[in-house]
Amino acid sequence: MKARTPSSAQAYRPPAAKTPALKPASGKETRPAPELPARPLMRREGAKPAERLPVILETAGSDQYRLIDSGAGEKLEQYGPYRIVRPEAQALWQRSLPDSIWDKADALFTGDTDEDGMGRWKFPRAALGETWPMQLLGVDFHGRFTAFRHVGVFPEQLAHWSWMKEKVETAGRPVKVLNLFGYTGVASLVAASAGAEVTHVDASKKAIGWARENQTLGRMDKLPIRWICEDAMKFIQREERRGSKYDIILTDPPKFGRGPNGEVWHLFDHLPLMLDICREILSPRAIGLVLTAYSIRASFYSIHELMRETMRGAGGTVESGELVIRESGTDGKEAGRALSTSLFSRWISA
C-alpha cells in the first residue's frame, strides 16, 4: 500500500459544529451536533480500489452454534447446550417448525425488542446461570445472558474471523491485529491463537472483564493480547500520532455509544473519520480493514462507497454486502432460509 504524501492527499476542514439543539416544546431532546474531530478528514486522491459486490458472507450451523428456525419476529438458536429465543425484526416470514419445538427453548428474551433495548430473560424449563461454556474456531469462551438480549458472541462474525484466521496463519510473518469495539474478545482470541499480536479496544470495562475471563477459560493467558478499556476514537487518534501500524483492523462500531469518560459515538457522524484514521494506521504491508455495521437504516452501498473513497490509491479490492446466517433445523443438516444480520465492507490488499 502506498504511503500518503502531502501531494497526494490534501486535508480539508469540516464545517464548524453547530450549537446543540434546544429542548423542543414536545419535551423530547434532540441529538446534539457532533463535536469537532481532533483532526480533519484527508481528501484522498488516486484510483479507487477494485470492487466486488454484492457479496453475501454466510454462516452455517456447527455443533456449537446454529440458527434452528426463525419467523414471526423471532429466532430460535442453539448456543452450546441451550436453545434460545430472541427477538428478530428481520424474520418477517412464518416459522417453519411447529410451536412444540419452539416451546422447548431453555431461555427466552423478553422486553424491549430494539437491538439495544433492555429486557430480561425467562427460563421456562430450569433456572440457568449467567454463563455457559462454548467453543468456536477452536477458541473456548463463555456464552452469557445479558440485559441487552446479546449472548456474548455474534456468530455471523465467523465469516470475518475465519478469513482473518487464514490470513494470519498463511502470512509467513508476524501479523499485528487491532480489534476495535472488541466486545467479549472472541475475535481477539481467534487472532492470537492463530499467531497474531493483538490489541483489543472496548469502551466498556465490563466487556473487557468478560474478555479476560474468556482468555483464562481458554488457557490463553500467555498469548500476546493487549486489553485496552478506552474510547475507540481516542485510542486510534493517539495511535496515529505515535505512528503505530497494524496489518489487520477489525471494527464493529455500534449505531450509538458512549466512551468511559462520556465520549459520544454516532455512527453516521463519526464513521468517516474513524475509517480515515484506520487507513493511516494500516501498515505498508497491510492485509485488510473490516467494517461491520448493525441496525442502521442504510444500504451496504453507502459504506462500500465510503470504504472505496477512504482507500483511494491503496490498491486492493473492496468487497461489500451482508452477513447472513442460514437456518439449519434441529439436526443442523437442513438448509433453510437465510437471515440477514448486518452490513459489511472489507478492504483486502490482495
C-alpha angles and dihedrals in degrees: 000000000000117000117243115252130189090251094055101043125032120190123237125195119230120231117278117274115265123241109270112266118257124238107273126224091264089068093236114125117231120221113268119238115267119266118254110272119250089244134010125261116263118242100227124213134190133064119324117244118262114270137225119188153204094018119176113200109198130200115203129193128283136180089271102040138020140150102238099185142331140195146110090054096306142087131214113212138177114226109179107299095349136084110212133192119205136166116270117181093192094059092094096155131079122272117268097207125063123260089251089071094046091047090063092066116132095212136021127191114221131181131046110024094201113113091249098029121125123239141135140262126245121203107200098177104039138338111272133200124246094257141031133183122264138167131206127171089358094303122122118216143147124269106215138197106226132183090246096061092253120125105208098272139056103216095193086070088071087091091062094038093053090050091049093046092053092047093051094046094049099039093095090213140063112292126202117208127194116199111194120194084011098175113188095356103245092132090048091052091048090052095045093046088053089056105268129135103235136203112194119195129187131153093218116090089197092054091049088052091052090048091054089049089054090050091053093045090054092047089240100129093124095054115111102256126143111206109204125183104201144113105282095225093050091048097052092044089056092045090053091052090049093050093239116166135201133192097209126025122191116192123181105170124183123236088246132005147153129229125227091267097044097274111160124225123195112176098214092046100044108026097087092056093043092055091043091056091043089058090053092054095048111111123244087254095044119165103197153330116219126196125185122185123194132192098001130138097234142097122252085241089072095058090037092059091043090053092048092049091048092051098046111146093015097099119213126093136289115213121185140174138098139320112227137181119216120222110240105178130233093306097043092239104093118093105218136160124326116242115205113221108171149344123255142184122193129188113203124186096217 
